[in-house]
Amino acid sequence: MGRHIRLALKRLKEEMEVLSHE
């Protein structure tokens, strides 16, 4: 369970960074 959340948070963080760069 923790693994899934961690992976989801990691992807979300990366997407947020990409969005904030544009």
Beta strands, then each sheet from edge to edge (+ up, - down):
end
